[in-house]
């Protein structure tokens, strides 16, 4: 099996492993800690006017989008096409469905209604605290318990009023959607790897057929005493190794096909038939714009977005430390915070640089695979011409049948090279589109 197939399968396995680390939290938690003033004097009840100033929710609460999409045509039973792979994964993959339910649960939150519920709860606690103070129970355990509950609810209430909870949940939705995309990309990578494995098997089958012809000839030459038994045995051993390799490949194909069936929620048979990959068109390649596409990829990247959030947190810690210690360079705690913030800046800049380098490398790979495919097509054309000449010589009695079959094998081998180059080009271009559209670099 070629190294390209191994690399594709490794990439799919790595992406699939992300599922084990995906957070499935539905809402941000609210923990006590906000100071609420003197316990002996509970805060005045919040008015409806005070609670009406909350910003609008950051997430999309509208109806489902009505974007026009190509009509979905189901695959025949026991088959799958690349065009339908994402649709079938979203419909049948349990991990994707779990992520989707968590996303929808967050989107279903009505922040206005939640804020009003919290306001009423805060008012009820405050009223109960006033009554306990009037009865001389301001220092009781029950009062302290209410105070803890009040602080916790008030923190959540303030987070909604300030838009923090909405922003945190929007970040969580983006994280979960990124996890979905990672799983889908893993499925597509596995699909491509399977097609490459099938192409490899076709090449091995061709080699086996050619080796059988050679063995037939060698057996005859051995009977005539033209070669030694050792030469014949070595060739026979080579065929045995080739057959063994094909059997191992067949087993791997069945295993990985079951993984693909699992990803789409199909029956686990290991026999699913895959459709051919789409062709990368000249128009698609011509539309690639390195700088413009790079900016789109950086904007869509969750990894860069997450790195920016980390940088913002470090900057906030630095400013808090500066406020606490008057930006005093002689205070070691401030100096530590300053260096940590500067380190976070360097780390963020390195993350951006690595992303840009990987994207530019991917862009160059697409261009390189295109010229490799063009060269392979040229070589195929030459072999077809050679085969036509061989056919003419064979018809004239100037070329043996085996020599004609060898010429035909060269055409098949050249075609396999073209097919492999086409898979490489599609893989690179498809990865490029994932980077541009979703900010994911494979």
C-alpha positions as CSV (number, residue, x, y, z in Angstrom):
1,X,0.0,0.0,0.0
2,X,1.4,3.4,-0.9
3,X,2.4,6.0,1.7
4,X,-0.3,8.4,0.4
5,X,-3.1,6.0,1.5
6,X,-1.5,5.6,4.9
7,X,-1.3,9.3,5.3
8,X,-5.0,9.8,4.4
9,X,-6.1,7.1,6.9
10,X,-3.9,8.6,9.6
11,X,-5.5,12.0,9.0
12,X,-8.9,10.5,9.3
13,X,-8.1,8.6,12.5
14,X,-6.7,11.8,14.1
15,X,-9.7,13.8,13.2
16,X,-12.1,11.1,14.4
17,X,-10.2,11.0,17.8
18,X,-11.3,14.6,18.4
19,X,-14.8,13.3,19.2
20,X,-13.5,11.9,22.5
21,X,-12.4,15.3,23.6
22,X,-15.5,17.3,22.5
23,X,-17.2,19.2,25.3
24,X,-21.0,18.8,25.2
25,X,-22.0,21.4,27.7
26,X,-25.3,23.1,26.9
27,X,-25.1,26.3,29.0
28,X,-22.4,28.3,30.8
29,X,-22.5,27.6,34.5
30,X,-22.9,30.4,37.2
31,X,-20.9,30.1,40.3
32,X,-21.1,32.2,43.5
33,X,-18.5,34.9,44.1
34,X,-20.1,38.2,43.3
35,X,-20.2,40.5,46.2
36,X,-23.7,41.6,47.1
37,X,-23.2,44.1,49.8
38,X,-23.9,43.9,53.5
39,X,-25.7,40.6,54.4
40,X,-27.6,42.5,57.1
41,X,-29.1,44.8,54.4
42,X,-30.3,42.8,51.4
43,X,-30.4,44.7,48.1
44,X,-33.5,46.5,47.1
45,X,-35.9,44.6,44.9
46,X,-35.0,45.0,41.2
47,X,-37.5,46.9,39.2
48,X,-38.8,45.9,35.7
49,X,-37.1,49.1,34.4
50,X,-33.7,48.0,35.8
51,X,-33.9,44.6,34.2
52,X,-35.0,45.9,30.7
53,X,-31.6,47.2,29.6
54,X,-30.0,43.9,28.7
55,X,-28.4,43.7,25.2
56,X,-29.9,41.5,22.6
57,X,-28.8,37.9,22.4
58,X,-25.6,37.4,20.5
59,X,-26.7,34.1,18.9
60,X,-29.1,33.7,16.0
61,X,-32.6,33.0,17.3
62,X,-34.3,33.3,14.0
63,X,-35.9,30.6,11.9
64,X,-34.0,28.0,9.9
65,X,-32.3,29.4,6.8
66,X,-34.0,29.0,3.5
67,X,-30.9,29.0,1.4
68,X,-31.3,27.2,-1.9
69,X,-29.4,23.9,-1.9
70,X,-29.1,21.2,-4.6
71,X,-31.8,18.6,-4.5
72,X,-30.7,15.6,-2.5
73,X,-31.0,12.3,-4.4
74,X,-30.6,9.3,-2.1
75,X,-27.9,6.7,-2.9
76,X,-29.0,3.2,-3.9
77,X,-28.8,0.7,-1.0
78,X,-25.3,-0.5,-0.4
79,X,-23.7,2.5,-2.2
80,X,-22.6,6.0,-1.3
81,X,-21.4,9.0,-3.3
82,X,-19.0,11.7,-2.2
83,X,-21.7,14.4,-2.9
84,X,-24.0,12.7,-0.4
85,X,-21.5,11.8,2.3
86,X,-21.9,14.9,4.5
87,X,-25.7,14.7,4.3
88,X,-25.8,11.1,5.3
89,X,-23.3,11.7,8.1
90,X,-25.5,14.6,9.5
91,X,-28.5,12.3,9.3
92,X,-27.1,9.1,10.6
93,X,-23.9,9.7,12.7
94,X,-24.8,9.6,16.4
95,X,-21.9,11.8,17.5
96,X,-22.9,14.5,15.0
97,X,-26.5,14.2,16.1
98,X,-25.5,14.6,19.8
99,X,-23.5,17.7,18.9
100,X,-26.4,19.1,17.0
101,X,-28.8,18.6,19.8
102,X,-26.4,20.5,22.1
103,X,-26.2,23.3,19.6
104,X,-30.0,23.6,19.3
105,X,-30.4,23.5,23.1
106,X,-28.2,26.6,23.4
107,X,-29.9,28.3,20.5
108,X,-33.3,27.7,22.1
109,X,-32.4,29.8,25.2
110,X,-34.7,32.8,25.6
111,X,-32.5,35.3,27.4
112,X,-35.2,37.8,28.0
113,X,-37.4,35.2,29.6
114,X,-34.4,33.8,31.6
115,X,-33.5,37.3,32.8
116,X,-37.1,37.9,33.9
117,X,-37.1,34.6,35.8
118,X,-33.9,35.5,37.5
119,X,-35.2,38.9,38.4
120,X,-38.3,37.4,40.0
121,X,-36.1,34.9,41.9
122,X,-33.8,37.7,43.2
123,X,-36.8,39.7,44.4
124,X,-38.2,36.7,46.2
125,X,-34.9,36.0,47.9
126,X,-34.5,39.7,48.9
127,X,-38.0,39.8,50.3
128,X,-37.4,36.7,52.4
129,X,-34.1,38.1,53.7
130,X,-35.8,41.4,54.8
131,X,-38.4,39.3,56.7
132,X,-35.6,37.3,58.4
133,X,-33.9,40.6,59.4
134,X,-37.1,41.9,60.8
135,X,-37.4,38.8,63.0
136,X,-33.8,39.0,64.1
137,X,-32.5,36.1,62.0
138,X,-30.0,38.1,59.9
139,X,-27.1,36.0,61.2
140,X,-28.8,32.6,60.8
141,X,-27.6,29.8,58.6
142,X,-30.7,30.0,56.5
143,X,-30.0,33.7,55.8
144,X,-26.4,32.9,54.8
145,X,-27.7,30.2,52.5
146,X,-30.1,32.7,50.9
147,X,-27.2,35.1,50.5
148,X,-25.1,32.6,48.6
149,X,-28.0,31.8,46.3
150,X,-28.6,35.5,45.7
151,X,-25.0,36.1,44.7
152,X,-25.0,33.2,42.3
153,X,-28.3,34.3,40.7
154,X,-27.2,37.9,40.6
155,X,-24.0,37.0,38.8
156,X,-25.9,35.1,36.1
157,X,-28.4,38.0,35.9
158,X,-25.6,40.5,35.4
159,X,-23.9,38.3,32.8
160,X,-27.2,38.3,30.8
161,X,-27.6,42.0,31.2
162,X,-24.1,42.7,30.1
163,X,-24.3,40.2,27.2
164,X,-21.5,38.0,28.6
165,X,-23.6,34.8,28.8
166,X,-24.9,35.3,25.3
167,X,-21.3,35.8,24.1
168,X,-20.0,32.8,25.9
169,X,-22.8,30.6,24.5
170,X,-22.1,31.9,21.0
171,X,-18.5,30.9,21.5
172,X,-19.6,27.5,22.6
173,X,-21.8,27.1,19.6
174,X,-18.9,27.9,17.3
175,X,-16.8,25.3,19.2
176,X,-19.4,22.6,18.7
177,X,-19.9,23.5,15.1
178,X,-16.1,23.3,14.6
179,X,-16.2,19.8,16.2
180,X,-18.9,18.8,13.7
181,X,-16.9,20.0,10.8
182,X,-13.8,18.1,12.0
183,X,-15.9,14.8,12.1
184,X,-17.3,15.4,8.6
185,X,-13.8,16.2,7.2
186,X,-12.6,12.9,8.8
187,X,-15.3,11.0,7.0
188,X,-14.4,12.6,3.7
189,X,-10.7,11.9,4.3
190,X,-11.6,8.2,5.0
191,X,-13.7,8.1,1.8
192,X,-10.8,9.4,-0.3
193,X,-8.4,6.9,1.3
194,X,-10.7,4.0,0.5
195,X,-10.9,5.0,-3.1
196,X,-7.1,5.2,-3.2
197,X,-6.9,1.7,-1.6
198,X,-9.2,0.3,-4.2
199,X,-7.1,1.9,-6.9
200,X,-4.0,0.2,-5.3
201,X,-5.8,-3.1,-5.4
202,X,-6.6,-2.7,-9.1
203,X,-2.9,-2.1,-9.7
204,X,-2.0,-5.2,-7.7
205,X,-4.5,-7.3,-9.7
206,X,-2.9,-6.1,-12.9
207,X,0.5,-7.0,-11.6
208,X,-0.8,-10.4,-10.6
209,X,-2.2,-11.1,-14.1
210,X,1.1,-10.0,-15.7
211,X,3.0,-12.3,-13.2
212,X,0.8,-15.2,-14.1
213,X,1.7,-14.7,-17.8
214,X,5.3,-14.6,-16.9
215,X,5.0,-17.8,-14.8
216,X,3.3,-19.6,-17.6
217,X,6.2,-18.7,-19.9
218,X,8.8,-19.6,-17.2
219,X,7.2,-23.0,-16.6
220,X,7.5,-23.8,-20.3
221,X,11.1,-22.6,-20.4
222,X,11.9,-24.7,-17.3
223,X,10.4,-27.7,-19.0
224,X,12.6,-27.0,-22.0
225,X,15.7,-26.7,-19.7
226,X,16.2,-23.0,-20.4
227,X,16.0,-21.8,-16.8
228,X,16.8,-23.3,-13.4
229,X,14.2,-24.4,-10.9
230,X,15.5,-21.7,-8.5
231,X,14.5,-19.0,-11.0
232,X,11.0,-20.5,-11.3
233,X,10.6,-20.8,-7.5
234,X,11.7,-17.2,-7.0
235,X,9.0,-16.0,-9.4
236,X,6.4,-18.3,-7.7
237,X,7.4,-16.9,-4.3
238,X,7.0,-13.4,-5.6
239,X,3.4,-14.3,-6.8
240,X,2.7,-15.8,-3.3
241,X,3.8,-12.6,-1.6
242,X,1.7,-10.5,-4.0
243,X,-1.4,-12.6,-3.4
244,X,-0.8,-12.3,0.4
245,X,-0.5,-8.5,0.1
246,X,-3.8,-8.3,-1.8
247,X,-5.5,-10.4,0.9
248,X,-4.2,-8.0,3.6
249,X,-5.4,-5.0,1.6
250,X,-8.8,-6.6,1.1
251,X,-9.0,-7.1,4.9
252,X,-8.1,-3.5,5.5
253,X,-10.6,-2.3,2.9
254,X,-13.4,-4.2,4.7
255,X,-12.4,-2.8,8.1
256,X,-12.2,0.8,6.9
257,X,-15.5,0.5,4.9
258,X,-17.2,-0.6,8.1
259,X,-15.8,2.5,9.7
260,X,-17.3,4.6,6.9
261,X,-20.6,2.7,7.3
262,X,-20.5,3.5,11.0
263,X,-20.0,7.2,10.3
264,X,-23.1,7.4,8.1
265,X,-25.2,5.1,10.3
266,X,-25.5,2.3,7.8
267,X,-25.5,-1.4,8.3
268,X,-22.0,-2.7,9.1
269,X,-21.1,-5.0,6.3
270,X,-17.8,-3.8,5.1
271,X,-19.1,-4.1,1.5
272,X,-20.4,-0.6,0.7
273,X,-19.7,0.6,-2.8
274,X,-18.1,4.0,-3.3
275,X,-18.8,6.4,-6.2
276,X,-16.0,8.2,-8.0
277,X,-14.7,11.5,-6.8
278,X,-15.8,14.7,-8.5
279,X,-13.3,16.2,-10.9
280,X,-11.5,19.5,-10.1
281,X,-12.4,21.9,-12.9
282,X,-10.2,24.5,-14.4
283,X,-12.6,27.2,-13.3
284,X,-12.3,26.1,-9.7
285,X,-8.5,26.3,-9.9
286,X,-8.6,29.7,-11.7
287,X,-10.8,31.1,-9.0
288,X,-8.2,30.4,-6.3
289,X,-6.9,33.7,-4.9
290,X,-4.1,33.2,-2.3
291,X,-4.3,36.4,-0.3
292,X,-8.1,36.8,-0.4
293,X,-8.7,33.1,0.4
294,X,-6.1,33.3,3.2
295,X,-8.0,36.2,4.9
296,X,-11.3,34.2,4.6
297,X,-9.6,31.2,6.1
298,X,-8.2,33.2,9.1
299,X,-11.6,34.7,9.7
300,X,-13.3,31.3,9.7
301,X,-10.7,29.5,11.8
302,X,-11.8,28.5,15.2
303,X,-8.3,27.7,16.3
304,X,-7.2,31.3,15.6
305,X,-10.4,32.6,17.2
306,X,-9.6,30.5,20.3
307,X,-6.0,31.7,20.4
308,X,-7.3,35.3,20.2
309,X,-9.6,34.7,23.2
310,X,-6.6,33.4,25.1
311,X,-4.6,36.5,24.2
312,X,-7.5,38.7,25.3
313,X,-7.7,36.9,28.7
314,X,-3.9,37.4,29.2
315,X,-4.3,41.1,28.3
316,X,-7.1,41.5,30.8
317,X,-5.0,39.9,33.6
318,X,-2.2,42.2,32.8
319,X,-4.4,45.3,33.0
320,X,-6.0,44.1,36.2
321,X,-2.5,43.5,37.7
322,X,-1.4,47.0,36.5
323,X,-4.5,48.5,38.1
324,X,-3.8,46.7,41.4
325,X,-0.1,47.6,41.5
326,X,0.0,50.9,39.7
327,X,2.0,49.5,36.8
328,X,5.0,49.4,39.2
329,X,7.9,47.8,37.5
330,X,9.4,47.1,40.9
331,X,6.5,45.0,41.9
332,X,7.3,41.4,41.0
333,X,3.6,40.4,40.7
334,X,3.0,43.0,38.0
335,X,6.3,42.1,36.3
336,X,5.2,38.5,36.1
337,X,1.8,39.4,34.7
338,X,3.5,41.7,32.1
339,X,5.8,38.9,30.9
340,X,2.9,36.4,30.8
341,X,1.0,38.8,28.6
342,X,4.0,39.4,26.3
343,X,4.4,35.6,26.1
344,X,0.8,35.3,25.1
345,X,1.3,37.8,22.3
346,X,4.3,35.9,21.0
347,X,2.3,32.6,21.1
348,X,-0.6,34.2,19.3
349,X,1.6,35.6,16.6
350,X,3.3,32.2,16.2
351,X,-0.1,30.5,15.8
352,X,-1.0,33.0,13.1
353,X,2.3,32.5,11.3
354,X,2.0,28.7,11.4
355,X,-1.6,28.9,10.1
356,X,-0.5,31.2,7.2
357,X,2.5,29.0,6.4
358,X,0.3,25.8,6.3
359,X,-2.3,27.6,4.1
360,X,0.2,28.8,1.7
361,X,1.8,25.4,1.5
362,X,-1.6,23.9,0.8
363,X,-2.1,26.5,-2.0
364,X,1.2,25.5,-3.6
365,X,0.3,21.8,-3.3
366,X,-2.9,22.3,-5.3
367,X,-0.9,24.0,-8.1
368,X,1.8,21.2,-8.0
369,X,-0.7,18.4,-8.1
370,X,-2.3,20.0,-11.1
371,X,1.0,20.0,-13.1
372,X,1.6,16.4,-11.9
373,X,-1.8,15.4,-13.3
374,X,-1.1,17.1,-16.6
375,X,2.2,15.3,-16.9
376,X,0.6,12.0,-16.1
377,X,-2.1,12.6,-18.8
378,X,0.7,13.3,-21.3
379,X,2.5,10.0,-20.4
380,X,-0.8,8.2,-20.8
381,X,-1.3,9.6,-24.2
382,X,2.2,8.4,-25.2
383,X,1.5,4.9,-23.9
384,X,-1.8,4.7,-25.8
385,X,0.1,5.7,-29.0
386,X,2.7,3.0,-28.2
387,X,-0.1,0.5,-27.7
388,X,-1.7,1.4,-31.1
389,X,1.7,0.7,-32.7
390,X,2.0,-2.6,-30.9
391,X,-1.5,-3.6,-32.1
392,X,-0.5,-2.9,-35.6
393,X,2.7,-4.9,-35.3
394,X,0.8,-7.8,-33.7
395,X,-1.7,-7.8,-36.5
396,X,1.2,-8.0,-39.0
397,X,2.7,-10.9,-37.1
398,X,5.7,-8.9,-35.9
399,X,4.9,-8.9,-32.2
400,X,4.0,-11.7,-29.8
401,X,0.8,-11.9,-27.8
402,X,2.6,-11.5,-24.6
403,X,4.4,-8.4,-25.9
404,X,1.1,-6.9,-26.9
405,X,-0.3,-7.6,-23.4
406,X,2.7,-6.0,-21.9
407,X,2.1,-2.9,-23.9
408,X,-1.6,-2.9,-22.8
409,X,-0.3,-3.2,-19.2
410,X,1.7,-0.1,-19.6
411,X,-1.4,1.8,-20.7
412,X,-3.3,0.5,-17.6
413,X,-0.4,1.5,-15.4
414,X,-0.3,4.9,-16.9
415,X,-4.0,5.2,-16.4
416,X,-3.6,4.2,-12.7
417,X,-1.0,7.0,-12.4
418,X,-3.5,9.5,-13.8
419,X,-6.2,8.2,-11.4
420,X,-3.8,8.6,-8.5
421,X,-2.8,12.1,-9.5
422,X,-6.4,13.0,-9.9
423,X,-7.1,11.8,-6.3
424,X,-4.1,13.8,-5.1
425,X,-5.4,16.9,-6.8
426,X,-8.9,16.5,-5.5
427,X,-7.6,15.9,-2.0
428,X,-5.5,19.0,-2.0
429,X,-8.2,21.2,-3.5
430,X,-10.8,19.8,-1.2
431,X,-8.6,20.5,1.8
432,X,-8.0,24.0,0.5
433,X,-11.8,24.6,0.4
434,X,-12.1,23.3,3.9
435,X,-9.5,25.8,5.0
436,X,-11.1,28.7,3.1
437,X,-14.7,28.0,4.1
438,X,-14.3,26.6,7.6
439,X,-10.8,27.6,8.6
440,X,-9.8,23.9,9.1
441,X,-6.3,22.9,8.0
442,X,-5.8,19.2,7.6
